[in-house]
Amino acid sequence: MYIKNISIILLLSLQLISLVVAADTLKAYTLGGKFQATFSSQPKFLGSMNYEGNTYNSYASTDEIRKVMFSSIFPIKGQTTYSKQKQEQEIKNFVTGFAKSSNAKLLHLKTYKGNGAQCADYTFSKITQGITIKTFGKVIYADSRFYQWGIKEFVGVTLIDAQSLFNETKSNFYVH
């Protein structure tokens, strides 16, 4: 019994150490020379997409220890200029449209000003292949463009509280 208890303690200690080491792997990366955001490793280019006349690049990195994905979408072509009075509504429209185009349900949306730019935090939920995926994200409207970054949680698979991780790291997401 004593050896079994020590084995369990060792196993739990190793898991805790791997999570602590994982926390050290989070790093802020600059993408496109335009903005900085937190990822678990160098984000990989996933492709480009067109949305409302603008071209966006998509990047992501997967954190195999925590079982979450960090993702970002940012514009490389096109601009849409809104007056200061319309920016809050337009960022809401962007988030709502993004949720619809992703076939996701918008659970939370909060707009605010951050570093002189209009921002929004949001939560989406989507079921894909029987797995519920929650995305905790942030959008910044700056330089007449929308920049997006978020963390995807795979409910029942993810090993941490992804919403807490998002809240702890979202301040690292900003446009230069």
C-alpha positions, 0 to 999 in steps of 0.5 A, spaced: 500 500 500 505 504 501 509 503 494 502 504 491 501 511 495 508 513 493 507 512 486 500 516 486 504 522 489 509 521 484 504 521 478 501 527 481 507 531 482 509 529 475 503 532 472 503 538 476 510 539 474 508 538 466 503 544 468 508 548 471 513 547 465 507 549 460 505 555 463 512 557 462 511 556 454 506 561 453 509 567 450 507 573 446 508 573 439 508 578 434 504 577 427 504 581 421 508 586 424 501 589 426 499 586 433 502 581 439 498 576 442 499 570 447 500 563 444 503 556 446 508 556 441 510 559 434 503 560 431 502 556 424 499 559 418 492 556 417 490 560 410 487 566 408 479 568 408 475 573 405 470 577 409 466 583 407 471 585 402 477 584 406 482 579 406 484 575 413 490 571 415 489 565 420 494 563 425 493 558 430 498 554 435 495 548 439 497 547 447 498 539 447 499 539 455 493 544 456 489 541 450 487 548 448 488 552 441 490 559 441 488 562 434 488 569 431 485 572 425 487 579 422 487 583 416 492 583 410 488 587 405 482 592 406 480 597 411 473 599 413 473 606 417 468 607 422 466 614 425 468 613 433 460 613 434 459 607 430 465 603 432 462 600 438 456 598 434 460 595 428 465 591 433 458 588 435 456 587 428 463 584 427 463 579 432 456 577 431 457 576 424 463 572 426 459 567 430 454 566 425 459 565 419 462 560 424 456 556 426 457 558 433 452 560 438 454 567 441 454 566 449 457 573 451 459 579 448 462 585 452 465 592 448 470 597 452 475 601 450 482 599 451 489 602 449 485 607 445 481 602 441 474 599 441 475 592 443 470 586 445 471 580 449 466 574 447 464 567 448 462 562 442 460 555 443 459 550 437 458 543 437 463 539 432 463 532 431 460 531 438 465 535 442 463 542 444 468 547 443 468 554 447 472 560 444 474 565 449 476 571 444 477 578 444 477 583 438 480 590 437 478 595 432 484 599 430 487 602 424 480 601 420 481 594 421 478 588 426 484 584 429 481 577 433 485 573 438 482 567 442 483 561 446 479 554 444 476 550 449 474 543 448 469 541 453 471 534 456 478 534 453 481 541 456 485 540 462 484 547 465 479 553 465 480 556 459 476 562 460 481 564 466 487 563 462 484 567 457 482 573 462 490 572 464 493 573 458 488 577 454 492 584 456 498 581 452 493 582 445 494 589 442 495 592 436 502 596 435 
